């Protein structure tokens, strides 16, 4: 029984990934405004109804890769050693994520640049980031942190550094890696304000 459920979950994950890849490919080829849910479903070889079982719209399908990466970051925070402070756990989780996915993520770069040009994508991306900030706050609540600093402030500062690094990365022309830019932003935000 367990292997049947595992197979079903694996097939669902494969379908989600196929729909995401079809959405990204079509948006790159045609532009976001010229791509419909029906076109994405056709390209992924599924019905419109099946598409709706996986995603609320083309924006969600397009940003699925970001959602996966963000979920992975939260899991990695939970996996950090218990003796790490909230800030150390966040940075350690991010370093672990970069160690797995590497420094270059062409798809993420494309998705981010698309989001910066399309308000509907940007709104969806920001909604994902708000959810991530809440999940990160919960993940670090029990960890050590400086006196008087709430987990919400630490998570928000971490997210702000990630957001700024991503903007730098898209504007930079990719001369520096996202990892380098994120470490730079995190280092700056960790310095005490005077």
C-alpha positions in Angstrom: 0.0 0.0 0.0 2.8 2.4 0.9 4.6 1.9 -2.4 1.4 2.7 -4.3 1.0 6.0 -2.4 4.7 6.8 -3.0 4.3 6.1 -6.7 1.2 8.4 -6.8 3.1 11.2 -5.1 6.1 10.8 -7.4 3.8 11.0 -10.4 2.1 14.1 -9.1 5.5 15.7 -8.5 6.6 14.8 -12.1 3.3 16.3 -13.5 3.8 19.5 -11.5 7.4 19.8 -12.8 6.3 19.1 -16.4 3.6 21.8 -16.2 6.1 24.2 -14.7 8.7 23.5 -17.4 6.0 23.9 -20.2 4.9 27.2 -18.7 8.4 28.6 -18.5 9.3 27.4 -22.0 6.1 29.0 -23.5 6.5 32.2 -21.6 10.1 32.6 -22.8 9.0 31.8 -26.4 5.8 33.9 -26.6 5.8 36.3 -23.6 3.5 36.0 -20.5 0.6 37.9 -22.0 0.5 35.5 -25.0 0.4 32.3 -23.0 -2.9 30.8 -21.8 -3.5 28.0 -19.3 -4.9 25.9 -22.2 -1.6 26.3 -24.1 0.4 25.3 -21.0 -1.9 22.3 -20.5 -1.5 21.2 -24.1 2.3 21.6 -24.0 2.4 19.5 -20.8 0.1 16.9 -22.5 -2.6 17.2 -19.8 -6.2 18.5 -19.7 -7.2 21.9 -18.6 -9.0 20.3 -15.6 -5.8 18.4 -14.6 -3.9 21.7 -14.8 -6.5 23.2 -12.3 -5.8 20.3 -9.9 -2.2 21.4 -9.7 -2.1 25.1 -10.2 -4.5 28.0 -9.7 -3.2 29.8 -12.8 -0.3 30.3 -15.2 1.5 32.5 -12.7 1.5 29.7 -10.1 2.7 27.2 -12.7 5.5 29.5 -13.8 6.7 30.2 -10.2 6.5 26.6 -9.0 10.4 26.3 -9.1 10.6 29.3 -6.7 8.0 27.7 -4.4 10.0 24.4 -4.3 13.2 26.3 -3.5 11.6 28.3 -0.7 10.1 25.1 0.8 13.5 23.5 0.7 15.0 26.5 2.6 12.4 26.1 5.4 13.1 22.4 5.7 16.8 23.1 5.9 16.4 25.6 8.7 14.6 22.9 10.7 17.5 20.5 10.0 20.2 22.9 11.4 21.9 21.9 14.6 20.0 23.0 17.7 22.9 24.9 19.1 22.9 27.4 16.2 21.3 30.8 16.8 18.3 31.9 14.7 20.6 33.9 12.3 23.2 31.1 12.1 20.4 28.6 11.3 19.1 30.8 8.5 22.5 31.4 7.0 23.5 27.7 7.4 20.3 26.6 5.7 20.9 29.0 2.8 24.5 27.7 2.4 23.3 24.1 2.4 20.8 25.0 -0.3 23.4 26.7 -2.5 25.7 23.7 -1.9 23.0 21.5 -3.4 21.7 23.7 -6.3 25.0 25.5 -7.2 25.6 29.1 -7.9 23.9 29.4 -11.2 20.2 28.9 -11.7 19.2 30.1 -15.1 15.5 29.3 -14.5 15.4 31.3 -11.3 17.1 34.2 -13.1 14.5 34.1 -15.9 11.6 33.8 -13.4 12.8 36.7 -11.4 13.3 38.9 -14.4 9.9 38.0 -15.7 8.4 38.9 -12.3 10.0 42.3 -12.4 8.3 43.0 -15.7 4.8 41.6 -15.0 2.8 42.9 -12.0 0.7 39.6 -11.8 3.8 37.5 -11.5 5.4 40.0 -9.0 2.3 39.9 -6.9 2.4 36.1 -6.8 6.1 36.1 -6.1 5.6 38.5 -3.2 2.8 36.4 -1.8 5.2 33.4 -1.8 7.8 35.5 0.0 5.3 36.6 2.7 4.4 33.0 3.3 8.1 32.1 3.4 8.8 34.9 6.0 6.1 33.5 8.2 7.4 29.9 7.9 11.0 31.0 8.6 9.7 32.9 11.7 8.1 29.8 13.0 11.2 27.7 12.2 13.5 30.0 14.3 11.1 30.8 17.2 12.8 28.5 19.6 16.4 29.3 18.6 18.7 31.7 20.5 18.6 35.3 19.4 19.8 38.7 20.7 17.9 40.0 23.7 14.9 42.0 22.6 15.0 40.9 19.0 11.9 39.0 17.9 12.0 36.1 15.5 9.8 38.1 13.1 12.4 40.8 12.9 15.2 38.3 12.3 13.2 36.5 9.5 12.2 39.9 8.0 15.8 41.1 8.0 16.9 37.8 6.4 14.2 38.1 3.7 15.1 41.7 3.0 18.7 40.7 2.4 17.6 37.9 0.1 15.3 40.3 -1.8 18.0 42.9 -2.3 20.6 40.3 -3.4 18.1 39.0 -6.0 17.5 42.5 -7.3 21.3 43.1 -7.5 21.7 39.8 -9.3 19.1 40.6 -12.0 20.6 44.1 -12.5 24.2 42.9 -12.3 24.3 41.1 -15.6 25.4 38.0 -13.7 29.0 39.0 -13.2 28.7 38.0 -9.5 26.8 34.9 -8.4 23.6 35.1 -6.4 25.4 33.3 -3.6 28.1 36.1 -3.5 25.5 38.8 -3.6 23.3 37.2 -0.9 26.3 36.8 1.4 27.2 40.5 0.8 23.6 41.6 1.7 23.4 39.3 4.7 26.8 40.6 6.0 25.6 44.2 5.6 22.3 43.6 7.3 24.0 41.8 10.2 26.2 44.8 11.0 24.8 46.8 13.9 23.0 50.0 12.9 24.5 53.1 14.3 
